[in-house]
């Protein structure tokens, strides 16, 4: 028993830490099935499925959720494309100023949101840009790009370049190598970066509050409803977003694992048969 515990105590501690980190998610998921005794109470009073069958108690909440999803999707697409291109340039190419750009990428991640929000507000006011939907999108792209670059860079740095070299040795063109070898191997990192960007955009409150004007997003709706009592359907939205993100990550990881096995086991089948020598 002592030897068994000595071999597995690290795993046991890791599981306890993961359980501790998952407690807020478990609580939110449990409260999504709760009918509280009052609007200002968070006690688990009565089990109900009404929160899931009617996830939007008011039109304002529905509009806020839809608006946050729209902003999150637009910001995610733009930041993922820009961040992925920047990551490829920083990892695969050498150019003057690359070290300085690597340092600048971390500035939005290290800058307090209060400072970034007020700075963007001053920029929009000085440029006479009306605050609203698109200023929120610009602000979200501003800080999401850095997280995308860091995530995709980590994936590219851990990828074996010999797989691409083997594909080119088998007469694959640059486009074939990228489409059939590089992209499937990097895709899990790109998907993870996109999910991270979307979650940061959907969740942001401080920067959005400075640059939203009269536009109300879901976090701003929750903040405004806190004084009157947060509806339990808010927990439904949070739980649904977590489940969807978990499913996407699981599917992407499974696909990436299959692509990696295929690339390692059969590079010839991945890039096509070599041309016969003349």
Phi, psi and omega in degrees: 000320180296319179293321180296318178292322180295328181281340189237008184290329178296315178298321178297317178296320179297320178294322177295319178296316178297322177295319178296318179292334182272353182302314178301322179294320179296319180295316180298317179297321178293320180290342177290344177255021186250141169251102185292159180289335177206168182292335181262009182249144178243016179284152177278100188265314185204136178286137180204152174255003182297328181296326180277326178284336177229076187286348182238096182288336180226159177293325180298318179293319179298314180296322180294319179294314179299318180295319178295321178295317179298313179297317181297318180293316180296313179296325180292315180298313182295312183291327179291317179296309181296315182294322178294317178297318178295320179296316177298319180295320183286329183270321189263348185229145175254131181207163182291133179090008182296320179297320178293323178293321176302323178288321180294331181297327182279349182299312177298332179284328182269341182286132176301143182298328178298316180294315181295320180296315179291324179295316178294323177299315178298322178296313181294321179293318180295325179275001179058042177265124180297135179285139180169215186302310187284332174292327175295317179300314180299317180296320181290320176299325182304315183262345179282330182302318182299317180293324177294315181300313182297319182292314181291324177301318179298322178292317180294322181294330181269004182271140181280114181291342182294335177295318178292321178296322178295321178297318179290328175296335178267024172070025173280142176284172179299318180292319177297319179296318180292317186287324188257344181241301187294308185298314178299327180283328182272342186304318177302323177292322179293318179296318178297320178294320179295318178295320178296317179296318180295318180294321177295319179292314182295329186268344190293138178236314189295305181296320179297320183297327179284330191240019185266337186066239178262003180283133183247120174263176183298313176300324179291325176295317179297318179296319179290329181277352184298325181291329181263352182112119182284127179294146181295343179295342175299322177293329177296314180298316180297317180294318180297318179297320179294317181295317179297315179297320179296320179294319180294318179296317179298316179294319179293319179296319178295317179293320178295323178294318178295319179295322179294319178295320179294320180292325180283326186273323186218074178295332180294317180291333182285325185251352181102159182292145179292152179287146179287145181288139180281000000 
